[in-house]
Amino acid sequence: MALPGDDGLNSSSNIHSNTPCVSSTDQIISQRFLIGLLCYFAAHIFLRTVVSSSLETDEAEQVLFSQWLRASYLSKPPLYTWLQILFFKLFGTNVLALSLLKNGLLFSTYAFVFAGARLLFNDARLAVLATLSLLLIPQISWESQRDLTHSILVTALSAMSFYVVLRLLQSQCSRDYVWLGVAIGFGTLAKYNFALFIAAVLITLLTYARGRSVLSDRRALLTLAAVLIIVLPYAGWVVFHLDSVTSSLHDLDIGPSNYFVKGTGRLIYVTLMFLGPLCLVYLLLFPRGFSMILRHHPMHRTSFPVQRYFLALFCLLWVMILVWRVTYFKDRWMQPLFFLFPLYFFTYVKDTSSHPRASRVFLALALLTASTILVMMPARIVLGPSLGYYTAFNFPYAALADKIEEQCSVPNMILADSQLDAGNIRLQLPDSLVLASNLTGLDSDRRSAEGCLVAFWKSTKTDGMPDRLKTFLRNEVRVAPHQFNIVYHDLPYKYADKEHVRVGIAVMQPPD
């Protein structure tokens, strides 16, 4: 049997052919759905802004790195930080600018998945179910809100790229070739695993006639030109800074022995963890979809064979294991690769009218999940301390900033003990240069203190400045630690006035 997307796909009464016709009902459903998505992410922005001015790890990192315009940030591509710098310029260095960028990208991901599903199925109701499925993938719905940055950006650009590919398959337009090049170019600058996504898409297109016609069209040169214009400057920089770009390869846990078993086992584990909750819901509500998958009996004639995409993707992942001996994969690395799984599954589900009760239950479950996330995201900050659960959002960085300003009204430089602390204090005191004792790769921007210099740390065990701060001050700032005056403060955690954290603040005033 031919796969969906083949030009030679046999016509069958139980396979629904897509047409460009869009009913007024579908238009109304689409408009209301997109407005609902917009309201949902606007609510996240509002709650995030009012609940806490403190930051988690990835957000703090962006605030810290946004002090510099660089081609790379500790082996990470620069696009997210560049966008964050722009948002800080527009809205100020604050939580609002952070949340606007993150939730804007999340909205874009859902919107492009919905638009792509509509092109695939020509059914707005089925597209709604496919898009809401993202809420049942914890890595996308929860972790992206909790503390992710680059993975959110690359997923949004992957969703945009996929949507543009579907438009090209429907009607090869010069403008869409340019847009595809823009999406690929910026995707490359977003995160390196975008290369896996776009490679799997291109391989899939090569496997059937319609896809090959899109790639062989001379207007594909417009795509290539757009990619080169965006990527070449960065690629030129990479050639001369390979050590910086490849410094995080240890995260892949490249092993000399038993790598195939370890890598394959880890890949299977991460796949199950990523898709397991969603597949369980599908199995309970749409069990026939799995039987259709096992029988290889798609219910829709689609312009893009999503199942071939996943076959190509897993082949590429196994190549990484076999050739580069990669033995470790993280959940978040799968986000821009597996977000298309709902579209793959619903290729094997006839339509919502064939499963009215299951569709209503699925819709209710997705809305319940969205509401729960919307409530639990701020609730864990507000109510967590009463249960003995503390996060970086509860740390009193605003109060700490007040204490620093009491010692030094406008510090020329602030040195923190970690990037988390450095980013948080820079959010509170954006006019000061802020560094972290474990920060490497930005040496050219370190300067000796010409004014008031402040260092701070959590002093929970013993008094005295930590050794790594002393080492940094001697080697990087060229000042002696004994020149600092140290004071200690007990500051209450947010939403937990009875619990305090002890903080050491060291200040060196400039000579008169």
Buried (B, 14 or more C-beta within 10 A) or exposed (E): EEBBBBEEBEEEEEBBEBEEEEEEEBEEBBEEBBEEBBEBBEBBBBBBBEBBBBBBBBBBBBBBBBBEEBBBBBBBBBBBBBBBBEBBEEBEBBBBBBBBBBBBBBBBBBBBBBBBBBBBBBBBBBBBBBBBBBBBBBBBBBBBBBBBBBBBBBBBBBBBBBBBBBBBBBEBEEEBBBBBBBBBBBBBBBBBBBEBBBBBBBBBBEBBEBBEBBEEBEBBEBBEBBBEEBBEEBEEBBEEBEEBBEBEEEEBBBBEEEBBEBBBEBBEEBBEEBBEBBBEBBEEBBEBBBEBBEEEEBBBBBBBBBBBBBBBBBEBBBEBBEEEBBBBBBBBBBBBBBBBBBBBBBBBBBBBEEBEEBBEBBBEBBBEBBEBBBEEBBEBBBEBBEEEEBBBBBBBBBBBBEBBBEBBEEBBBBBBBBBBBBBBBBBBBBEBBBBBBEBEBBEEEBEEBEBBBBBBBBBEEEEEBBEBBBEBBEEBBEBEBEEBEBEEBEBBBBBBEEBEBBBBBBBBEEEE
